[in-house]
């Protein structure tokens, strides 16, 4: 039922425009289910297309941050923004990419004090500075990230991912987007 997923209409995979149906089907084939974000955004195809394009541009790059580090940014900032959908969905992906069944829970509940490597701490601190109090974000934040060894490309990655998920977090809040049940166990138990 639509009200179980979103406050707004949802679209099933077969009802998406062909180009989106193919893209979402590829995700569903890999994960085993259609993530609810696609069903919720699907009733506005142009927005879903733009969201997926920007997501792929910042999250699927082969340079800069690792894929696990990218998910670390999403989980930390989504936790700070109290976005249940993104914490649950991207927490699952972080657990898998980091090969750590506990990291997402630790990062999402208190990203400011979670024990991380020096590099991870620099990534999370930079993301939180931009996500939580962007009006005070300054060159000092960039200098701290550089001092910790992040390159300008990696700093840009952190900023772009933080910005995309600020949008995603707000859409999830607007729609009361419910995470798929499948996300909760992903990356917690060894695959059989």
N, C-alpha and C positions, 0 to 999 in steps of 0.2 A: 504494500500500500504506500502511496506517495507520502502520507503524513508520517510514516515510519522512517523515511529517508530525509525529507526536507519539508520546510514550510511552503514550498513552491512546487509547481509541477515537476515531475521527473519524466525522463524519456528512456525507453528501453533500447537496448543495442540495435534491434532490428528497425527501429523508427528513426535512427540518426541518418543524416545525409551520408551518402556512400563513402566519401573521403574520411569522415569522422568514424563511421562504422568500421572501416578497415583499421584505422589507428587504434581505436578502443579495443577492437577484437584482438589485436596483437598484444595489448597489455593483458587482456583477459586470458589469452592462451598461455601467457607466461605465468600469471598468478593463479589461474584457475577460477577466477570470478571477475565480474565487472565492478571496479571500485565505484562506490556511490557518488563520488565527485563528478564522474562523467555523466551519470544519470541525472544529477542535479543541474549541472551546467548545460546539459544537452538540449534543454528547451530554448536555449539561446545559442544556436550553432556558431555564429560569428565569434561570440565571446569564448566558447569552448575551444574553437580553433586557435584563437589568439593566445589563450591560456596554455594550451598544449605546445604551441610553437615556442613561446617564451620559456616554458618549463624545460623543453628539450634543449633549447639553446644554453641554458645555464646549468642544467642538472646532468646532461649527457656529454659534456665536453671531455675530451681525452687529455687535456692539459690543465695545469693549475692544481686545484684541490683534488684529492682522491674522491671517489664516489662515496666512501664512508664519511669523509670530512664534510662533503656537501650535505649529507643527511644529518650530520651532527649540527650543522647550522640550522636546518629546518626544525629539528626537535628542540633545540635550545630556545630558539626564538618563538616557536609555537607554544612551548611551555610557558615562557614569559608572557605571551599573549593569551594564555588560557584557552587555546584552541584544541578542543578534544579531538576533532577529526584528524587534524594534521599530526598531533602527537601520537595518536594510535596508528594511523596509516604509515607515517614516516618513521615512527618508532620501530615498526615491524621491519621496514627496509634497512634502518640503521643496524638493528640486531643482526640481520643477515649479512650486510656488507662489512660490519666490524667483527663478525664472528664472535659476538659477545651477547649472551642472553639477558644481561642486566643493564647494559649501558644506557639504553633508551629511558628506562624508568629513572635511573639516577640523574640523567641530564634533564629530563622533562620536569622533575619535581623541584629541583633547585639548581639551575644551570650556573648560578653565581659561585657556588662553593663545591660543586662536584669535583672529585679528584680526577684530574686529566693529565695527560702529558703536557709538557711546556708548549708544544706546538698547538695541541688541541685547545689548551687554555687560552692562547692568543687568539685563535679562531673564534671561540665562543665569546670571549670578552669583546672583540670587535663587533661581532654580530649583535650582541646585547646592547652595546652602546648605541648602535644605529636603530635597533628595534624598539628599545624602551624609552629613550629620551633623545630623539633625533634632533631636537632644537639645540642641544648642547654638544652634538657630535662635532669634533674639531680635528685639526691637524695633529693634536696630541694623541688622539686615538689611532691615527694612521702611523705616527711615529712609534707608538708602543708596539703595534703589529709588525712594523719593519724591524724594530729592535729585537723582536722575538724570532725573526728570520723569515717572515712572510714576504713574498715578492709583491710587486704592484699588481701583477696579474691575479695572484691569489687573493689579495685584498679586494680587487674588483669582484672576483667570484663571490666572496663573502657578502659584499654589499648588494650584488645583483640577486643572490639567493634570498637574502634577508628581505629585500624589497618585494620580490615576487611573492614570498610567503606572508608578508604583511597583507597583501591583496587577498591571498588565499585564505588567511585566517579570518579576515573581515567578511568574506563571502560565506565562509563556514558559519560564522556567528549569525549573519543575516538569515541564512537558510535553516539554521539549527541542524546542520548536516550530521547525520549519524554515521559513524564508522561501520564498515562491514564487519560482521562477526569474525570472519576469517582472519582479519588482521591481528586479533588479540593473541593468537597462538603462534603466529609466524615468527621464526627465529628463536623461539623459546625452547623447543624440544628438538632433539636430533631427528633428521629426516629418516623415515623408515624404508 
